[in-house]
Every structure is written in structure tokens, then in C-alpha cells.
Amino acid sequence: MIDTVKAEVDMLERHLHVLEMVRENEPIGIVKMSNESDHARHEIRYSLRKLEEANLINPTKQGAVSTDQTPSFIENLDEQLDKMQARIAAMRPGE
């Protein structure tokens, strides 16, 4: 059960890293992102697809670019992560 959660956290971390690469280098393509990170092309492609589904990036012929929804997502990210961290802490036995 914990392994599944760990895998999801790892994937979220990759999605956020890909989003960060897009924001810092837009437009940027899959090959460049893969070459500049430890992620395989298929992992980058999957993360880009998920980010596009969340309306955080748009694909272009030149590469991925962020959307106007990206800044508010980033702005609220710390708060969302803090809430998740509190929920996880509350799961500890004896807490």
C-alpha cells in the first residue's frame, strides 16, 4: 500500500519538475527536457500529457508553453502540499 503512495508522489514530483522546466525554458520540447533531466522521453511525454489535461501547459510546434492558469497553480502549490503533509502526519499511530 505504501509503495503505491510512494509511486504517486514520485510521479507528482516528476510532473512538477517538468512544469518547472517548461516555465523556465518555454517553449521546450521533449528531447531537450529528457536530455536535461534524469527522465526518459516517455516519462516526459506522459507528464506533459497530464499537465495539458490540467490546463497547465499547451503544446505548440516549438514545444510546450505554460498557460495563464499556471501562475495561480504555482501560487497555491505550497498551501496544497502543506495540507497533504498535515493529513499524512495525522495518519501516524498514536497521533
Secondary structure, DSSP 4 states (H G I P E B T S, - for coil): -HHHHHHHHHHHHHHHHHHHHHHHHSSB-HHHHHHTSS--HHHHHHHHHHHHHTTSEEEETTEEEE-TTHHHHHHHHHHHHHHHHHHHHHTSTT-
